[in-house]
Amino acid sequence: MGSKYNKPYFDSASKVCSDTQIQKMLPTAEPQQTDGFDRLPDSLVLLIFNDITDIKTLIRCRAVSRRFNSLVPQADTLLLKVDRVISATEPEEEDDDSFLVCFLRSIFKSLHDLISPKSLPKPTPSQNSPTQILCGFERIRELEIELPSGDLRLERGAVIRWKAEFGKTLRGCVILGFRAIGEGGAEVYLGGGGWLKMRVVWTISALIAASARHYMLREVVRDHRELERLVVRDRDGEGTVVMDKEGLRECRESGEEEQEQEQEQEQEQEEEQANVSGGEVWWRNNRTTVPAVRMRMRHEPRLELAGGKRMEGATLVVVRPTNSVTESEAEEQNSDATLAFGAFGGVYGEAVEKLLKCRSYILEMNSF
């Protein structure tokens, strides 16, 4: 009798108890197993990662979860910030900063000695190259590299801003130089056309700095074929190198040919070094060759700007390869104006606009 009447009771009690336990367990288990981010689609998470852009932050995000670890490599808009420069003789450290900047050691060692170079032994390539840093990202479309400082050593009081566009080699460069902005006295000119010589030195220095940055990027361009825009700038705002989609394609297509030429040049250099005492200046062999160029220079000893500001010794130089100048005088000046207008903003853009109205001088320079 007991089994006849107790079985339904125990079945019912067991069912009620089971349901109650499940209901009590669900509220406490859900927060542990489900995260608000998990409800977001992958496409939206990637948009967030693309807004972050900073590579160091994205690398840290990979440690958050398996999902983040799989999505971060798909980010296509990246910013690589270089916080400090490590000399070629300084030992490597295991922190994030050295991981991101050690590949720039050799390039900066040459750039910092640009104006007063000294003989240096050729350093060994760093193990942490740009390719190694970026190899974890699968489809980079836009890449920006921020260097910690400018590359030029100028005389006290001189300021230079430049922007260069590259493909296989230099396609165009705009250089704005001046002494000071304010109400200071007029520039003291050097006798015998000294101001012109100094501006030519500024121009050559900026072109060397731009070609060195371009050289640094070639391997990245070859390995990331989906890249559509590449920018290298410095935190001081001194100079910017830009490569657009067409320029990147041109650079990739010339890659194999350049590699063969480099191998031949290395062999020639090894033979030459055996006959040259004291070695040679290493930066000369670690930049893209600047082609023969035509420079249109405009100069104004004292340039009046809005708000009562005054720019002393203002000089604008527009540089283009000689083989690309096939237009009439008027067309060439219009092309120069188009190139110069898009180079700078703010007070520098205003200075460019005024200088374009000044008389221009043509200088030509052989490849170097």
N, C-alpha and C positions, 0 to 999 in steps of 0.2 A: 504493500500500500504506500509505503514511503517512497519507493522508487517511481510509482505511478504518478504521484502528485508533486514530488520534489523536482523531477527533471525539467518540466516547463519553467518552474520557478528559477532554478539555477541557470537555465539558458537565458531567461529574461534578465536576470541579475548580471550575468556575465556580459551581455550585450550592452546594458546600461553603463556598467563600469568601464567597458572598453571605450565607448563613445565619450564618456566624461574625461577619461585620461587623455584621449586624443585632443579634445577641445582645450584642455589645460596645457598641453604640450605645445600646440601650434603657436600661440602668441609669443612664447619665449624662444622658440626655435627659429621663427621667421627672421628676426633681426640678425641672427647669426649666419643665416644661409643666404639672405638676400640683401643686396646693397642698392641704394638708389641709382648709382651709376650703371648697374647691370641692366636697368630698364631702358637706358639710352641706346639707340642704334649705333653701330660702328661708324657710320658716316658722320654722325654728330660728334662723336668722341674725336674723330680725326680732325674735324673742323677746330675743335678746342686745341688739339695738339699743334695744329698749323698756326694758331694764334699765339701759342707759347713761343714757338720758333727756337728758343735758346737750347743749344745742343746739350749743355750740361744738365739743365733741368729735365729735358726729355730722357736723358740717360738714367737719371734718378727715378723717373716715372716708371721705367721698365721693371724696377724692383717692387712696385706696389702690388701687382697681381699678374697672373698668367695672361689675362686678357690684355692688360696694358703692355706687357712684354711682347705680345704678338702684333699690337696695333702701332706702337711707337715707330718701328722700322718703316711703316707705310706713310709717315709724315712727309709731305713734299715741299714744305716751306721752312727753311732752317737758317739759324743765325749762329755763327761760331765766333764767340768773343774770346780774344786773347788778353789775359789779365796782366801778364808780365813776361819779360824776355829773359831767357836763360842763356848764358854765354856758352860757347862751344866747349869750354873747359869745366863748367860746373856739372857735378854729377846729377843724374836724374833722380827725382823723388817720386814717391808714390801718391802724391795728392792730385786732385782734379786739375789744378792750374798747370802743372808740368805736363800732364797728359794732353792738354789742349794746345800748349804753346811750344813744346820742344821741337816740333817740326819746323818752326820758324827760326831756329837758332842760327842756322847758316845764312839765311837771307838777311836777317837783321844785323848780323855781324858785319856783313858787307855794306849794308845801307847806312849804318851808323858811322862808318869810316868813309863815307862817300866823298865828302869835300876834302878831307885830309887823310887819304888812304895810306895804309902801311902794308908792307908785305906780310901775307898770312899763308900758313900752310893750308892746303885744301882739306877741310874737315870731312870726316866720314859721315855718310848719310845717317840721319836720325832714324831710329826704329819706329818712331811714331810719326809717320808721314800723313799728309792730308788724306790720302787714300785709305790708310788704316783707320783713321778716326771716323771717316764717313762710310766705311764699308758696311756698317750695320744698318744703313738706310737704303731701302730698295728702289725708291723712285723719286729722287730729288728733282724738283722742277725749278725752285727758286732758292738760291744760296747766297747768303751775305756773310762776309768775314770782316770782323772789326779788329783792327790792329791797335795796340795800346798807345801808339804815338806816331807822329810824322817821321819821315825818313831823312829830311834834309837838315844840314847844319848851315845856317845862314848867318850873316853878320848881324850884330845886335840891332834890333829895331825893324828888321825886314820881315815881311809877312808874305807868304805865297799860298795861293789856293789853286788847285789844278784838278782837271777831270779829263781822263783819257778813255777812248773807246778802242777796243781791240777785236781783231778776228784772228787770223793766222799771225798777224803782226799789227803794228800801230795803224789805226784807221783815221784817227783824229785826236787832237788834244787842245784844250783851252787852258791857258795859264793867266792868272791875275796876280800881279805882284805890286806891293806898295810899301811905303815906309811906316806910316802911322795914320790913324784916324783920330781927328780931334782938332785942336786949335794951335798946334805946334808951329814952329817956324818952318820956312821953306827948306826943301832938301838942299844939302850942300853938294854941288856937282864936282866931279873929278875932272881935271883938265884932260884935253885930248880925247874927248868922247868917252870918258870913264863911265858915265851912267849907262851908255849903250853896252859896253863890255860887261858890266855887272849884270844887266838884264839878260844878256846872252848866256852868262854863267847860270843864272836862275833857270833859264829855259832848258839848258842841257841837263842840269841837275834833276829837274822835274821829269824829263823824258827818261833818264836813267832809272829813277825811282819807279816810274810807271812800268818800264820794261822788266824790271826785277820782279815786281808783283805779278806781272803776266806770266813770267817764267815759272813762278812758284805754283801756278794754277793748272798748268798743262796736263798733269797726270790726272787731276780731278776731272777735268773736262773730258778726257778720253774715256774714263771709267764710268762716268754717269751720263749715259746717252740721252736720258730723258730731260736733262737740264735745259731750261729755256732762258734763264737769266742768272747771271753771276756778277756780284758786286763785291769789291774789296775797298774798304775805306779805313781811315784811322780815327781814333777817338778825338784827336785834336781838330779834325775837320780839314786837314791840310790837303789831302789828295784822295781821289777816287778812281778806281779802274772799273769799267763796265764792259760786260760782254753780253750782247743780246742773242736771240735765237739764231740769227743768221751768222753772227760772229762765232758762236759756239760750233755751229756746223762746219764753218770754214776751218776752225782750229782742229777739229777732229779729223777732217779729211787730210790735213797736212801732217797728221801725227806720225804715220809710218815713215814718211820721207824724212821728217826731222830726226827720228830715232836713228836712222841710218847715217845721217849727216853727223849726229852727235858722236856716234861711235868712231867715225873717221877723225873728227876733231879731237877726241880724247887721245887717240893714238898719236896724232901730230903734236899735241900739247906735251905728252909724255916724252917725245923725242926732243922737243924744244927745251923742256925743263932740264934735261941732262946737260944742256949747253949754256943755261942761264944761271948765274950765281944769285943766291938769295931768293929764288922762287919768283912768283909773279903775283900781282894783285888778284885775289880769288874772285872778287865780284865781277870782274870783266868777263868771266866765263859762265856766269850764272844769271844771265838776263837774256831776254829776247833781243835780237839785233834790231836797232832802230833803223828803218829804211831812210833813204835820201828824202829829205823833207823840205817843204817851202813854208816859211814862217812869215805871217803878216803881223807886224808889231805896231801898236798904237801907244803913245805916251803922252801923259799930261802932268806937268810939274805939280800942279795944285788943282784938285778936282773938288768942286763944290757939290755937296750932297744935300738931301732934304734934312730938315731939322737943324740947320746950321752946322752940320758936320763937314769936315774937310779931309780929303784923302791926299796925302803927300806922296809925290813920286809915283803916281798910279800908272801901271803898264799892263796892257792886254796883249797877249800873244795867241794867235790861232795857228795851230800847226796841222798840216796835212801832208801825206806822202806826195812826192813830186809826180808820181805816175797817175795820181788821182785828180790832178789839176788839169782839166781839159776844157775849162769854160772860158768865156770872155771875162774881161775885168769886172763888169757889172754883175754877172752871174756868180763869179767867184766871191765877190764881197757879200752877195746875198746868202750864199752857202755858208760863208764864215759867220755871218750874223745868226743864221739859224742854229748852227752848232754852238755858238757862244751864249745865246739867249737861254738855252736849256741847261747850261752848266751850273749856274749858281742861283741862289735865291736871296731875299732880304737885301741888306745894304750892298752886298757884292753884286747882286743882279742889277741894282740901280747903277752901280759904278760901270758895269759892263755896257749897259744901255747908253750911258753918256760917252764912254770911250769909243764906242762904235761910230760915233759921229766925228771923231777926230781924224786927222790925217794919218795915213798908214804908210809903213815902210816894209819893203819886201826883202827878206833874207833867205838864202838857200844854204842847206847844209848837207854834206855827204853822209852816207850811211856810216854808223859807228856802233 
